[in-house]
Amino acid sequence: MNKNMKKINILIILGSLFLLYAFLGNYTTLPGYLRYLERGRASTSGAQLDLSVVIGMIKTILWMFSFQLGIYFTSLGILKLLSVKKVYFTSFLVGGLIWLIIAGIPKLPGPYRLFYALSGFIVLILITSLLIYWYKNQEKINKSFDNSSYYKLIGYVFFALASWDVCGLGTTGRILHIESAVKSGTQSLIITQTTKIMFEFLFAWFFSFIGHFFEYKKNK
């Protein structure tokens, strides 16, 4: 095994372990964190800061970032495995690290209605532009359109639906204004909306996977 392959294996194994912890943490870390909050941010002995609290904090922080770190390291391993250009690998390495730092900021200002409205509008424009592209290039697309293209398109549709329904959580659901949500009785709407979003993401990733599977079989 050459030196490069060892690095690839380390990155993918490290990423896989983080992803595994992201799942297991729901049962090993989250319950303890919730009990900690219920006790008023204190340990079982009533102390605000002792060894058990420190260990719990480390476990919780690691769990909160486990999925992001898992995807990050696994993707780096795959990029190395694909022998992409150094500029691509470096840009992903640095860009991913910057995003992890941003994602780690515990509190951001807001909520700003204009930000969410503008972001939703940009998403709508991008979705519409993608559909227009498919429409305008239908002759070229028809020649190469196959099972993989069909299932990928279905995946795009569900990603679009999920993106739009997320916006609904902030508008009709009032999730950014908890007190208003309680007063207006939109809790059931929030539960319904989040369930729909989970199904939409599930279908989006499933059909995207099926599309790539057919593409793999075609090129095999």
N, C-alpha and C positions, 0 to 999 in steps of 0.2 A: 504493500500500500504506500503510495507516494505521499509527500508532505501536504500537497494540496488536497488530496482526498481525505486526509486526517482532519484538516480544517473544516471541510465540508461536513464530515460525519459529526464533528463536535458541535457545529452550528445547528444542524438538524436535530441531533439528540437533545441539545440544550433547549431548543425551541419546542420540541415535543414534550419535554418534562414540564415546561411552563404551561403548555396547553392542557396537559393532564392535571396540573395543579389548579388551573382555572376551573375545571369541572369538579374536582374533588373538594376544592375550597368551599363550595356551596354546602358541604356536609361537615367539613372539618374546621373551617375558619369562621364562616358567616354566623352560625348559631352563637359562638362565643362572643363575637362582636356585638350581636343584638342584645345578649344578656348584659354585656358591659354597658351599653347605652341605657338599658332598663334600670341598672343600678346607679344611674346618675354619673356615668363615666368614672366608676371606681371598681377596684378589684373585689374578689369575694371577701377579703379581710376588711374592706371599707377604705383602703388606702387609695389615694388619687394616683400615686406613682410608686410601683414596686416592680420586682423582677417579672412577675406574671403579666403585669400591664405592658411592660417593655416588650416581652416576647410576643404577646398578643398583638401589639401595634406593628411589630416587624412582620408577623404572619399576615396580618390584614392588609398592610400596604403592599406586600409582595403579591398577595392574592388579587388585589385591585388592579395591579399592573401585569398580572400573569398572562392574560390573553394577548395584550398588546406586545409584550416581550416575546411570547411564543410565536406570534405571527412574524414579528420583526426578525428574530434569529433564524426561523425556518426559511423565510424568504431570502435572507442573505445566503443561506446554504444552497438554496435552489439556484440563485443567480450565479454563485460560484460553480455549481455543477453544470450550468448551461454555458459556462465560459464566456459570459457577456463582456463587452468592452469595459475597460477599467473605469471610464467616465460614468457609465451607467451604474456600476457597482458602488462607486464612491458617492455618487449623488444620492442613491438610495440609502446608503449607510448614514450619510450626514443628514439628509432630509428626514429619515425615519427617527434619528436621534433628536432632532429639533422638535418633531411632532410629539415625541414621548415626553420631552421637557414641558411643552405647552400643555399636554394632556395632564401633566402632574400638578399644574397650578390648582390649588384647592378652591379658590374663589375668584370668579370673574365678575366684573361689573355688569349690571343689567337687571332684569331683562329689558332690552330695547326693542320695541315693536317694529321700528324701521328696519333693524338688522334682520329679524325673522321674515318680515314682509319682502325685503330685498333678496334674501337668500332663497325664499320660496319662488320668487319671480325668476331668478337665475336658473333654478332647477327646472322650472316650467319651460323656459326658453331652450335649455339644453335638450330636454326630452323632445320638444317639438322639432328642434333642429335635426335630431337623430331620425325622427319619422320622415321629415322632409327629404333628408339625404337618401333614405331608402326609397322614397317615392320617385325622386328625380333620377336615381341611378338604377331604376328597376330593370332595365334591359341588361346591364352588366351583372346585377345581382342575380337575375333569373338564371343566368348561365352557370353560376357557381352555387346557387341555392340548393341546399340538400338538407338531410335530417339534422345535421349539426346546426345549421343556420336557423332552422325552424325552432328548435328547442332553445337556442340562445335568445331568439326574439321573444319567446314566451318568458324567459328569465328577465329580459329587459323590461317587459311589461309589468311584471310583479315588483321589480325594483322601483319602477316609476310609481306604482300604486302605494308602495310602502313609504316612499319619499313624501308623497302628497299627504298620506294619512298621519305622518309625523307632524306635519304642519297643523293638522286638525286638533292635535293634542293641545297646542298652544292657543288656538283660536276658540273654537266651540268648547273644547275640553277645559280651557282655562288652567292648564297644568302649571303654567308659570306664575299663576296667582292663586296659591293654595286656598287662602281665605275666601276668595271669590268663588272658587270651585265648590267649597263646602256650602256656602250660602246659596248658590244657584243649584245645588244638588246634581252636579255633573259627574259625580264619582263613578256612577254606573256607565256613563259614556266613556270615561277614561279607561275603565276596565275593558269594555267592549273594543275600544279603539286599539289598545295595546295588544289584545288578543288577535285582532285582525292583522296588525302589523307583524306580529310574530309569524302568523301563517303566511303572510305575503313574503317575508324574508325567507321562510322555509321553502316555499315554492320557487322563489327566485333563485336561490342557490341550488336547489334540486335540479331545476331545468337547465341552469347554466352548466352544472356538472354533466348532465345527460348530453348536452350539446357538445361539450369537449370530449366526452366518451366516444360519440359517433365520429367526431373529427379524428380522434386517435385511431379508431378502427379503419377509417378511410385511408389514412396515411401509413398504416402499418404495412 
